[in-house]
């Protein structure tokens, strides 16, 4: 064979290209891998093949226990806005729920979700079903109409389920 046919496709490492150190380290890694395989004690290999107990044979898996959960947690849908407090917004906004809000700089927007799943975005000052969006605060969305105002809590500020709160209060009173 001629030399032109036997040329290795990767050029040799050179110190001016900073490829010498990685090549040396790769060689050291290969040598250490071979040494590790050669220096494995014969007792370990024989013990594994002779059927001796593995080191984790005494390990006992932890027991899985069932935890009782309040029925109200399973009764409420997981992905409804605020999971509670939607009844007040449904009554006031005729079935439309507050889904959340977002803001960019000083411009805040409120997102409402209709029963059919479509969404509506309102800016403060816009009107929906006769209610004017007066503001979006950390407590919720404030609506105003003909001298009356109402705040619909959503997100982290939403109140918990009133039926569940009544059950908790009754249980606490019974304990006393």
ZAFILUM-789023 format. One record per residue: residue number from 1; residue in three letters; z, y, x of N, C-alpha, C, O in turn. Coordinates in steps of 0.1 Angstrom, whole numbers, always signed. Layout:
<nodes>
    i   aa   n_c3   n_c2   n_c1  ca_c3  ca_c2  ca_c1   c_c3   c_c2   c_c1   o_c3   o_c2   o_c1
  NUM  ALA      Z      Y      X      Z      Y      X      Z      Y      X      Z      Y      X
...
</nodes>
This chain:
<nodes>
    i   aa   n_c3   n_c2   n_c1  ca_c3  ca_c2  ca_c1   c_c3   c_c2   c_c1   o_c3   o_c2   o_c1
    1  UNK     +0    -12     +8     +0     +0     +0     +0    +12     +9     +6    +13    +20
    2  UNK     -6    +22     +4     -6    +35    +11     +6    +43     +7    +12    +41     -3
    3  UNK     +9    +53    +16    +20    +62    +13    +19    +70     +1    +29    +73     -5
    4  UNK     +7    +74     -3     +5    +82    -15     +9    +75    -28    +13    +82    -37
    5  UNK     +8    +62    -28    +11    +55    -40    +26    +52    -41    +31    +49    -52
    6  UNK    +34    +53    -30    +48    +49    -30    +57    +61    -31    +69    +60    -27
    7  UNK    +52    +73    -34    +60    +85    -34    +70    +85    -46    +66    +83    -57
    8  UNK    +83    +88    -43    +93    +88    -53    +92   +101    -61    +89   +112    -55
    9  UNK    +93   +100    -74    +89   +112    -83   +100   +124    -81    +96   +135    -85
   10  UNK   +112   +121    -77   +122   +132    -76   +123   +136    -61   +125   +127    -52
   11  UNK   +122   +149    -58   +123   +153    -44   +137   +151    -39   +146   +151    -46
   12  UNK   +138   +149    -26   +151   +147    -20   +160   +160    -21   +154   +171    -21
   13  UNK   +173   +158    -21   +182   +170    -22   +181   +179    -10   +179   +174     +1
   14  UNK   +182   +192    -12   +181   +202     -1   +192   +212     -3   +195   +216    -14
   15  UNK   +198   +216     +8   +209   +225     +8   +204   +239     +4   +212   +246     -2
   16  UNK   +192   +243     +7   +187   +256     +3   +185   +258    -12   +184   +269    -17
   17  UNK   +184   +246    -19   +182   +246    -34   +195   +243    -41   +195   +242    -53
   18  UNK   +206   +242    -34   +219   +239    -39   +219   +226    -47   +226   +224    -57
   19  UNK   +211   +216    -42   +211   +203    -49   +217   +192    -40   +218   +181    -44
   20  UNK   +222   +196    -29   +228   +186    -20   +242   +181    -25   +245   +169    -25
   21  UNK   +251   +191    -29   +264   +187    -34   +263   +178    -46   +270   +168    -47
   22  UNK   +256   +181    -57   +255   +172    -68   +250   +158    -64   +254   +148    -70
   23  UNK   +241   +158    -55   +235   +144    -51   +246   +136    -44   +247   +124    -46
   24  UNK   +254   +143    -35   +265   +136    -28   +276   +131    -39   +280   +120    -38
   25  UNK   +279   +140    -48   +289   +136    -58   +284   +125    -67   +292   +116    -71
   26  UNK   +272   +124    -70   +266   +113    -78   +267   +100    -70   +270    +90    -76
   27  UNK   +264   +101    -57   +265    +89    -49   +280    +84    -48   +282    +72    -49
   28  UNK   +289    +93    -47   +304    +90    -46   +308    +83    -59   +315    +73    -59
   29  UNK   +303    +89    -70   +306    +83    -83   +301    +69    -85   +308    +60    -90
   30  UNK   +289    +66    -80   +283    +53    -81   +291    +43    -72   +293    +32    -76
   31  UNK   +295    +47    -60   +303    +39    -52   +316    +35    -58   +320    +24    -58
   32  UNK   +323    +45    -64   +336    +43    -70   +335    +34    -82   +344    +26    -85
   33  UNK   +324    +35    -90   +322    +26   -101   +320    +12    -97   +326     +2   -103
   34  UNK   +313     +9    -86   +311     -4    -81   +324    -10    -76   +328    -21    -78
   35  UNK   +332     -1    -68   +345     -5    -63   +355     -9    -75   +362    -19    -74
   36  UNK   +355     -1    -85   +363     -4    -97   +360    -18   -103   +369    -25   -106
   37  UNK   +348    -21   -104   +344    -34   -110   +347    -45   -100   +351    -56   -105
   38  UNK   +346    -43    -87   +349    -53    -77   +364    -56    -76   +368    -67    -73
   39  UNK   +372    -46    -77   +386    -47    -75   +395    -50    -87   +407    -49    -86
   40  UNK   +389    -54    -98   +396    -58   -110   +404    -71   -106   +398    -80   -102
   41  UNK   +417    -71   -108   +425    -83   -105   +420    -95   -113   +417    -94   -125
   42  UNK   +419   -106   -106   +415   -118   -113   +425   -123   -124   +420   -129   -134
   43  UNK   +437   -119   -123   +447   -123   -133   +444   -117   -146   +446   -123   -157
   44  UNK   +439   -104   -146   +436    -98   -159   +425   -105   -165   +425   -107   -178
   45  UNK   +414   -108   -158   +403   -115   -163   +406   -129   -168   +402   -133   -179
   46  UNK   +415   -136   -160   +419   -150   -164   +428   -149   -177   +426   -158   -185
   47  UNK   +437   -139   -177   +446   -138   -189   +438   -136   -202   +442   -141   -212
   48  UNK   +428   -128   -201   +420   -124   -213   +413   -136   -217   +411   -139   -229
   49  UNK   +407   -144   -208   +400   -156   -212   +408   -168   -216   +404   -176   -224
   50  UNK   +421   -168   -211   +430   -179   -214   +437   -178   -227   +444   -187   -232
   51  UNK   +434   -167   -234   +440   -165   -247   +454   -159   -247   +461   -160   -257
   52  UNK   +458   -153   -236   +471   -146   -235   +472   -135   -245   +461   -129   -249
   53  UNK   +484   -131   -249   +485   -120   -259   +481   -107   -252   +484   -104   -241
   54  UNK   +474    -99   -260   +470    -86   -256   +483    -77   -255   +492    -79   -262
   55  UNK   +482    -66   -248   +494    -57   -247   +498    -51   -260   +509    -47   -262
   56  UNK   +489    -49   -269   +492    -43   -282   +495    -53   -293   +495    -50   -305
   57  UNK   +498    -66   -289   +500    -76   -299   +513    -73   -307   +514    -77   -319
   58  UNK   +523    -66   -301   +535    -63   -308   +534    -50   -317   +543    -47   -324
   59  UNK   +522    -44   -317   +520    -32   -325   +519    -35   -340   +512    -44   -344
   60  UNK   +527    -28   -348   +527    -29   -362   +521    -17   -368   +526     -6   -365
   61  UNK   +511    -18   -376   +505     -6   -383   +515     +0   -392   +522     -7   -399
   62  UNK   +515    +13   -393   +524    +20   -402   +520    +17   -417   +509    +15   -420
   63  UNK   +531    +16   -425   +529    +14   -439   +524    +26   -446   +528    +37   -443
   64  UNK   +515    +24   -456   +509    +35   -464   +517    +35   -477   +518    +26   -484
   65  UNK   +523    +47   -480   +531    +48   -492   +524    +57   -502   +516    +66   -498
   66  UNK   +526    +55   -514   +520    +63   -525   +530    +75   -528   +542    +73   -528
   67  UNK   +524    +86   -530   +532    +98   -533   +528   +103   -547   +517   +104   -550
   68  UNK   +539   +105   -555   +536   +110   -568   +532   +125   -568   +539   +132   -561
   69  UNK   +522   +128   -576   +518   +142   -576   +519   +147   -590   +517   +140   -600
   70  UNK   +523   +160   -591   +524   +166   -605   +511   +164   -612   +500   +167   -606
   71  UNK   +511   +161   -625   +498   +159   -632   +490   +171   -633   +478   +170   -635
   72  UNK   +496   +183   -632   +488   +195   -634   +479   +197   -622   +468   +203   -624
   73  UNK   +482   +191   -611   +473   +192   -599   +460   +185   -602   +449   +190   -599
   74  UNK   +461   +173   -607   +448   +166   -610   +441   +170   -623   +429   +168   -624
   75  UNK   +448   +177   -632   +443   +182   -644   +434   +194   -642   +424   +196   -650
   76  UNK   +436   +202   -632   +428   +214   -630   +417   +211   -621   +418   +204   -611
   77  UNK   +405   +216   -624   +393   +214   -616   +396   +221   -602   +401   +232   -601
   78  UNK   +391   +214   -592   +394   +219   -578   +386   +232   -575   +392   +241   -568
   79  UNK   +374   +233   -579   +366   +244   -574   +363   +255   -585   +353   +261   -585
   80  UNK   +373   +257   -594   +372   +268   -603   +378   +280   -596   +386   +279   -587
   81  UNK   +374   +292   -600   +379   +304   -593   +394   +305   -595   +399   +305   -606
   82  UNK   +401   +305   -584   +416   +306   -583   +423   +294   -589   +435   +294   -589
   83  UNK   +416   +285   -595   +422   +273   -601   +432   +276   -612   +437   +267   -618
   84  UNK   +434   +288   -615   +443   +292   -625   +441   +307   -628   +434   +314   -621
   85  UNK   +446   +312   -639   +444   +326   -643   +430   +328   -648   +427   +340   -651
   86  UNK   +422   +319   -649   +408   +321   -654   +408   +323   -669   +399   +329   -675
   87  UNK   +418   +319   -676   +419   +320   -691   +419   +335   -695   +413   +339   -704
   88  UNK   +427   +343   -687   +427   +357   -691   +414   +364   -689   +410   +372   -697
   89  UNK   +407   +360   -678   +394   +367   -676   +384   +361   -686   +375   +369   -690
   90  UNK   +385   +349   -690   +376   +343   -700   +377   +350   -713   +367   +353   -720
   91  UNK   +389   +353   -717   +391   +360   -730   +386   +374   -730   +379   +379   -739
   92  UNK   +389   +381   -719   +385   +395   -718   +370   +397   -716   +364   +406   -721
   93  UNK   +365   +388   -708   +350   +390   -704   +342   +380   -712   +330   +378   -708
   94  UNK   +347   +374   -722   +339   +365   -731   +334   +353   -724   +321   +351   -724
   95  UNK   +342   +346   -717   +338   +333   -711   +334   +335   -696   +331   +325   -690
   96  UNK   +332   +347   -692   +328   +349   -678   +340   +349   -669   +351   +355   -673
   97  UNK   +340   +343   -657   +351   +342   -648   +348   +350   -636   +337   +351   -631
   98  UNK   +359   +355   -630   +358   +361   -617   +357   +351   -606   +367   +343   -605
   99  UNK   +346   +351   -599   +345   +341   -588   +350   +345   -575   +354   +337   -567
  100  UNK   +350   +358   -572   +355   +363   -560   +349   +377   -557   +343   +383   -566
  101  UNK   +352   +382   -545   +347   +395   -541   +343   +395   -527   +347   +386   -519
  102  UNK   +335   +405   -523   +331   +406   -509   +329   +421   -506   +327   +429   -516
  103  UNK   +330   +425   -494   +328   +439   -491   +321   +440   -477   +323   +432   -468
  104  UNK   +314   +451   -476   +308   +454   -463   +311   +469   -461   +306   +478   -468
  105  UNK   +319   +471   -451   +324   +485   -449   +332   +489   -460   +342   +483   -464
  106  UNK   +328   +500   -467   +336   +506   -478   +330   +502   -491   +334   +506   -502
  107  UNK   +319   +494   -491   +312   +490   -503   +317   +476   -508   +314   +466   -501
  108  UNK   +325   +475   -519   +330   +463   -524   +322   +458   -535   +316   +466   -543
  109  UNK   +321   +445   -537   +314   +439   -548   +322   +428   -554   +330   +421   -547
  110  UNK   +321   +427   -567   +328   +416   -575   +318   +406   -580   +307   +410   -585
  111  UNK   +320   +394   -578   +311   +383   -583   +317   +377   -595   +328   +371   -595
  112  UNK   +309   +377   -606   +313   +370   -619   +305   +358   -621   +293   +358   -617
  113  UNK   +310   +348   -627   +303   +336   -629   +302   +333   -644   +313   +332   -651
  114  UNK   +290   +332   -650   +288   +330   -664   +290   +315   -667   +290   +307   -657
  115  UNK   +293   +311   -679   +295   +297   -682   +283   +288   -679   +284   +276   -676
  116  UNK   +271   +294   -678   +259   +286   -675   +257   +284   -660   +248   +277   -655
  117  UNK   +266   +290   -652   +266   +289   -637   +259   +300   -630   +261   +301   -617
  118  UNK   +252   +309   -636   +246   +320   -630   +257   +330   -626   +268   +330   -632
  119  UNK   +254   +339   -616   +264   +348   -612   +259   +363   -614   +247   +365   -615
  120  UNK   +268   +371   -615   +266   +386   -617   +274   +393   -606   +285   +389   -604
  121  UNK   +268   +403   -600   +275   +411   -590   +277   +425   -595   +267   +431   -599
  122  UNK   +289   +430   -595   +292   +443   -599   +298   +452   -588   +305   +447   -579
  123  UNK   +294   +464   -588   +300   +474   -580   +311   +482   -588   +309   +483   -600
  124  UNK   +321   +488   -582   +330   +496   -589   +323   +507   -597   +314   +514   -591
  125  UNK   +326   +509   -609   +320   +518   -618   +309   +512   -627   +306   +518   -637
  126  UNK   +305   +500   -624   +295   +494   -633   +302   +488   -645   +314   +485   -644
  127  UNK   +295   +486   -656   +301   +481   -669   +296   +467   -672   +284   +464   -670
  128  UNK   +305   +458   -677   +301   +445   -681   +309   +442   -694   +321   +443   -694
  129  UNK   +302   +438   -705   +307   +436   -718   +317   +447   -722   +327   +444   -728
  130  UNK   +313   +459   -720   +321   +470   -724   +333   +474   -715   +339   +484   -717
  131  UNK   +335   +466   -705   +346   +468   -695   +340   +474   -683   +330   +469   -677
  132  UNK   +345   +486   -678   +341   +492   -666   +350   +487   -654   +362   +487   -655
  133  UNK   +343   +483   -643   +351   +478   -632   +356   +490   -625   +349   +498   -619
  134  UNK   +369   +492   -626   +376   +504   -620   +379   +502   -605   +379   +512   -598
  135  UNK   +381   +490   -601   +384   +488   -587   +387   +474   -583   +389   +466   -592
  136  UNK   +385   +471   -570   +388   +457   -565   +399   +459   -555   +398   +466   -545
  137  UNK   +411   +453   -558   +423   +454   -549   +427   +440   -544   +421   +430   -548
  138  UNK   +437   +440   -536   +443   +427   -532   +450   +420   -543   +451   +408   -543
  139  UNK   +453   +427   -554   +459   +420   -566   +449   +414   -575   +452   +405   -582
  140  UNK   +437   +420   -575   +426   +414   -583   +416   +425   -587   +415   +436   -580
  141  UNK   +408   +422   -597   +398   +432   -602   +404   +440   -614   +409   +434   -623
  142  UNK   +403   +453   -613   +409   +462   -623   +397   +467   -632   +388   +473   -627
  143  UNK   +398   +464   -645   +388   +468   -655   +395   +478   -664   +407   +478   -667
  144  UNK   +386   +487   -669   +391   +497   -679   +381   +499   -690   +369   +497   -689
  145  UNK   +387   +502   -703   +378   +504   -714   +386   +512   -725   +397   +508   -729
  146  UNK   +381   +523   -729   +386   +531   -740   +401   +533   -738   +409   +531   -748
  147  UNK   +406   +537   -727   +420   +541   -725   +429   +529   -721   +440   +531   -717
  148  UNK   +424   +517   -722   +432   +505   -718   +427   +499   -705   +415   +501   -702
  149  UNK   +435   +493   -697   +431   +487   -685   +437   +473   -683   +448   +471   -689
  150  UNK   +431   +465   -675   +436   +452   -673   +432   +447   -659   +421   +451   -654
  151  UNK   +440   +440   -653   +437   +435   -639   +436   +419   -640   +445   +413   -646
  152  UNK   +425   +415   -635   +423   +400   -635   +425   +396   -621   +417   +399   -611
  153  UNK   +435   +388   -619   +439   +383   -605   +429   +371   -602   +426   +363   -611
  154  UNK   +425   +371   -589   +417   +360   -585   +420   +357   -570   +426   +365   -564
  155  UNK   +415   +346   -565   +418   +342   -552   +432   +339   -549   +439   +333   -557
  156  UNK   +438   +344   -538   +451   +341   -534   +461   +349   -543   +473   +345   -543
  157  UNK   +457   +359   -550   +466   +367   -558   +467   +362   -572   +475   +367   -580
  158  UNK   +459   +352   -575   +459   +346   -589   +472   +340   -592   +478   +333   -584
  159  UNK   +477   +342   -605   +489   +335   -609   +487   +320   -610   +476   +315   -612
  160  UNK   +498   +312   -609   +496   +298   -611   +495   +295   -626   +496   +304   -634
  161  UNK   +493   +282   -629   +491   +278   -643   +503   +280   -651   +514   +276   -647
  162  UNK   +502   +288   -662   +514   +291   -670   +521   +279   -676   +533   +278   -677
  163  UNK   +514   +269   -680   +520   +256   -686   +528   +249   -675   +539   +244   -678
  164  UNK   +523   +249   -663   +530   +243   -652   +543   +251   -648   +553   +245   -646
  165  UNK   +542   +264   -649   +553   +273   -646   +564   +270   -656   +576   +270   -653
  166  UNK   +560   +269   -669   +570   +266   -680   +577   +253   -677   +589   +252   -679
  167  UNK   +570   +243   -673   +576   +230   -671   +585   +231   -659   +596   +225   -660
  168  UNK   +582   +238   -649   +591   +239   -637   +604   +246   -641   +614   +242   -637
  169  UNK   +602   +257   -649   +614   +265   -654   +623   +256   -662   +636   +256   -660
  170  UNK   +617   +248   -671   +625   +239   -679   +633   +229   -671   +644   +226   -674
  171  UNK   +626   +223   -661   +632   +213   -652   +643   +219   -644   +654   +212   -642
  172  UNK   +641   +231   -639   +652   +238   -632   +664   +241   -640   +675   +239   -636
  173  UNK   +662   +245   -653   +673   +247   -662   +681   +235   -665   +693   +235   -667
  174  UNK   +673   +223   -667   +680   +211   -670   +689   +206   -658   +699   +200   -660
  175  UNK   +685   +209   -646   +692   +205   -634   +705   +213   -633   +715   +207   -628
  176  UNK   +706   +225   -639   +718   +233   -638   +728   +228   -648   +739   +233   -650
</nodes>
